């Protein structure tokens, strides 16, 4: 008889931002699969096996976890942030679709978590207070011209844009290229928030404008929020400014 597989969103990294539902689901698992640094966030339970793998091995990880669930184990697959946002829930669903028929018999659940753009937004005000979208800048699974097309469409439609996977050693140029593209459609005064490791001890929140945004300060732990033409920056004497997007559109 097939076992159970849950994909668990761990939140952005702070222990207080991991939900009770996620903690309960993880504690009930016999085995956990995930990227090593994410597994390190999970409280240790005696007798629970852990299988770490590289962050670029999502489908192999998903298939291995499904095989163990088919064999009857209670399996957890972990993701940073929310499991359904550029993360492992989609990889497990894909492995189910492409894999052997028994994969589809597994009792399957996705446990949501706080995704990076929400954690970053909360640290600066309410930049996602009106319509917004999320894009991954990685072109590992889609061509760069499609990324450009979507960026331009989102900017011209008036969306606040959250950028995931903005930069890496293999892709050091793409965030800068994205800024240059967006400058063609948006005012230079639009706020840009670089949110690195939001909620963790090494958090760094940097506020800039699109005109002077420096792509080199971002890394793969950074989520970048780019306002719309309507997004406002509120200066506060002696306090950090607030950024918010008005709830209504002109």
C-alpha positions as CSV (number, residue, x, y, z in Angstrom):
1,X,0.0,0.0,0.0
2,X,1.3,3.5,-0.9
3,X,2.4,5.8,1.9
4,X,2.2,9.5,2.1
5,X,4.1,12.4,0.6
6,X,3.8,16.0,1.7
7,X,5.7,19.0,0.2
8,X,6.4,21.5,3.0
9,X,7.1,25.2,2.7
10,X,9.5,26.2,5.4
11,X,9.0,30.0,5.1
12,X,11.8,32.5,4.4
13,X,14.1,31.2,7.1
14,X,13.2,32.6,10.5
15,X,12.0,29.9,12.9
16,X,9.1,32.1,13.9
17,X,7.9,32.2,10.3
18,X,7.5,28.5,10.0
19,X,3.9,27.6,10.5
20,X,2.6,25.1,13.1
21,X,1.1,23.1,10.3
22,X,4.5,22.8,8.6
23,X,6.1,21.7,11.9
24,X,3.5,19.1,12.6
25,X,3.7,17.7,9.0
26,X,7.5,17.5,9.2
27,X,7.4,15.8,12.6
28,X,5.1,13.1,11.2
29,X,7.5,12.1,8.4
30,X,9.7,9.0,8.4
31,X,12.0,10.5,5.8
32,X,12.8,14.0,4.6
33,X,14.2,15.1,1.2
34,X,15.5,18.5,0.2
35,X,18.3,20.9,-0.5
36,X,20.8,20.6,2.4
37,X,20.6,24.2,3.7
38,X,16.8,23.8,3.8
39,X,16.9,20.5,5.6
40,X,19.2,22.2,8.2
41,X,16.2,24.5,9.2
42,X,14.0,21.5,10.2
43,X,14.1,20.5,13.9
44,X,15.8,17.2,14.3
45,X,13.6,14.2,15.4
46,X,15.1,10.9,16.5
47,X,14.7,8.1,14.0
48,X,13.9,10.4,11.1
49,X,16.1,9.9,8.0
50,X,17.3,12.8,5.9
51,X,18.4,12.8,2.3
52,X,20.1,16.0,1.1
53,X,20.7,16.8,-2.6
54,X,21.9,19.7,-4.7
55,X,19.4,22.5,-5.4
56,X,19.5,21.7,-9.2
57,X,18.3,18.1,-8.8
58,X,14.6,18.8,-8.2
59,X,13.1,16.1,-10.4
60,X,15.5,13.4,-9.2
61,X,14.7,14.4,-5.6
62,X,11.0,14.3,-6.3
63,X,11.2,10.9,-8.0
64,X,13.3,9.4,-5.1
65,X,10.8,10.7,-2.6
66,X,7.8,9.3,-4.6
67,X,9.5,5.9,-4.8
68,X,9.8,5.8,-1.0
69,X,6.2,6.9,-0.6
70,X,5.0,4.2,-3.0
71,X,6.9,1.7,-0.8
72,X,4.8,2.8,2.2
73,X,7.0,5.5,3.9
74,X,5.7,8.8,5.2
75,X,7.9,11.2,3.2
76,X,8.4,15.0,3.4
77,X,10.0,17.1,0.7
78,X,11.0,20.5,1.9
79,X,11.2,23.9,0.1
80,X,12.3,27.3,1.3
81,X,9.5,29.9,1.3
82,X,6.3,28.5,-0.1
83,X,6.5,25.0,-1.7
84,X,4.3,26.1,-4.6
85,X,6.2,29.2,-5.7
86,X,9.1,28.3,-8.0
87,X,9.7,25.3,-5.7
88,X,9.3,21.6,-5.1
89,X,5.5,21.2,-5.3
90,X,5.6,21.7,-9.1
91,X,8.6,19.3,-9.4
92,X,6.7,16.6,-7.5
93,X,3.6,17.1,-9.6
94,X,5.8,16.8,-12.8
95,X,7.4,13.7,-11.5
96,X,4.0,12.2,-10.8
97,X,2.9,13.0,-14.4
98,X,6.0,11.7,-16.1
99,X,6.7,8.8,-13.7
100,X,5.3,5.3,-13.4
101,X,1.6,4.8,-12.6
102,X,2.1,4.0,-8.9
103,X,3.4,7.5,-8.3
104,X,-0.2,8.7,-8.8
105,X,-1.6,6.5,-6.1
106,X,0.4,8.3,-3.3
107,X,-1.5,10.3,-0.7
108,X,-0.2,13.8,-1.6
109,X,-0.4,17.2,0.2
110,X,1.2,20.6,-0.2
111,X,1.8,22.5,3.1
112,X,2.0,26.3,2.3
113,X,4.6,28.7,3.7
114,X,5.5,32.4,3.7
115,X,7.1,33.1,0.3
116,X,10.1,35.5,0.0
117,X,8.2,38.4,-1.7
118,X,5.7,38.5,1.3
119,X,8.6,38.5,3.8
120,X,10.4,41.3,2.0
121,X,7.3,43.3,1.5
122,X,6.5,43.2,5.2
123,X,9.9,44.7,6.0
124,X,9.4,47.8,3.9
125,X,5.6,48.6,4.2
126,X,3.1,47.4,1.6
127,X,4.6,47.4,-1.9
128,X,2.2,44.6,-2.9
129,X,-0.8,46.5,-1.8
130,X,-2.2,46.6,-5.3
131,X,-2.0,44.2,-8.3
132,X,1.4,42.4,-8.6
133,X,3.1,39.5,-10.2
134,X,6.1,37.2,-9.6
135,X,8.7,36.2,-12.2
136,X,11.8,34.1,-12.0
137,X,14.8,35.6,-13.8
138,X,16.3,32.2,-14.3
139,X,16.5,31.0,-17.9
140,X,17.4,27.5,-17.0
141,X,13.8,26.3,-17.8
142,X,12.7,29.0,-20.2
143,X,14.4,31.1,-22.8
144,X,15.6,34.6,-22.0
145,X,13.5,36.3,-24.7
146,X,10.4,35.0,-22.9
147,X,11.6,36.5,-19.7
148,X,12.0,39.9,-21.4
149,X,8.6,39.7,-23.0
150,X,6.9,39.0,-19.6
151,X,8.9,41.7,-17.9
152,X,7.8,44.3,-20.4
153,X,4.2,43.2,-20.4
154,X,4.1,43.3,-16.6
155,X,5.6,46.8,-16.4
156,X,3.3,48.2,-19.1
157,X,0.3,46.6,-17.4
158,X,1.1,48.4,-14.2
159,X,2.0,45.4,-12.0
160,X,4.4,45.6,-9.1
161,X,7.0,42.9,-10.0
162,X,8.6,40.5,-7.6
163,X,11.8,38.9,-9.1
164,X,12.9,35.5,-7.8
165,X,16.3,33.9,-8.7
166,X,17.6,37.4,-9.8
167,X,21.3,36.5,-10.2
168,X,23.8,33.7,-9.8
169,X,27.4,32.9,-10.7
170,X,26.2,31.4,-14.0
171,X,23.8,34.3,-14.6
172,X,25.6,37.5,-13.4
173,X,24.2,39.8,-16.1
174,X,20.4,39.1,-16.1
175,X,19.2,41.4,-13.3
176,X,21.1,44.3,-14.8
177,X,19.6,43.5,-18.2
178,X,16.1,43.4,-16.5
179,X,16.6,46.8,-15.0
180,X,17.6,48.3,-18.3
181,X,14.6,46.8,-20.0
182,X,12.2,48.1,-17.3
183,X,13.7,51.6,-17.5
184,X,12.2,51.8,-21.0
185,X,8.7,51.3,-19.6
186,X,8.8,52.8,-16.0
187,X,9.8,56.1,-14.5
188,X,13.2,56.2,-12.9
189,X,11.7,57.2,-9.6
190,X,10.0,53.8,-9.1
191,X,11.1,52.2,-5.9
192,X,13.2,49.0,-6.0
193,X,13.6,46.9,-2.9
194,X,16.4,44.4,-2.5
195,X,15.4,42.0,0.2
196,X,18.2,39.6,1.2
197,X,17.5,36.8,3.7
198,X,14.4,38.5,5.0
199,X,13.7,37.6,8.6
200,X,17.0,35.9,9.1
201,X,20.0,37.0,11.2
202,X,21.8,38.1,8.0
203,X,18.9,40.1,6.6
204,X,19.7,43.1,4.4
205,X,16.9,45.3,3.1
206,X,18.1,47.9,0.6
207,X,15.9,50.6,-1.0
208,X,16.8,52.3,-4.3
209,X,15.1,53.8,-7.3
210,X,14.9,52.1,-10.7
211,X,17.2,54.8,-12.1
212,X,20.0,54.0,-9.7
213,X,19.4,50.4,-8.8
214,X,22.6,48.4,-8.7
215,X,22.2,44.8,-9.7
216,X,25.5,43.7,-8.2
217,X,24.2,44.0,-4.6
218,X,21.8,41.1,-5.2
219,X,22.5,37.4,-4.9
220,X,20.5,34.1,-5.0
221,X,19.2,34.8,-1.5
222,X,17.7,38.1,-2.6
223,X,14.1,38.8,-3.7
224,X,13.8,42.0,-5.7
225,X,10.6,44.0,-5.6
226,X,10.1,46.6,-8.3
227,X,7.2,49.0,-7.9
228,X,4.7,50.3,-10.4
229,X,4.4,53.9,-11.6
230,X,1.9,54.3,-8.7
231,X,4.0,52.9,-5.9
232,X,4.8,55.5,-3.3
233,X,7.8,56.1,-1.0
234,X,6.9,57.8,2.3
235,X,9.8,59.6,4.1
236,X,9.7,59.5,7.9
237,X,11.9,61.7,10.1
238,X,14.5,59.6,11.9
239,X,12.9,56.4,10.6
240,X,13.3,54.2,7.5
241,X,11.0,55.2,4.7
242,X,7.9,53.2,3.9
243,X,7.0,51.9,0.4
244,X,3.4,51.1,-0.5
245,X,1.3,50.7,-3.5
246,X,-2.1,52.5,-3.2
247,X,-5.1,50.2,-3.1
248,X,-6.8,52.0,-5.9
249,X,-5.7,52.7,-9.5
250,X,-6.2,56.0,-11.3
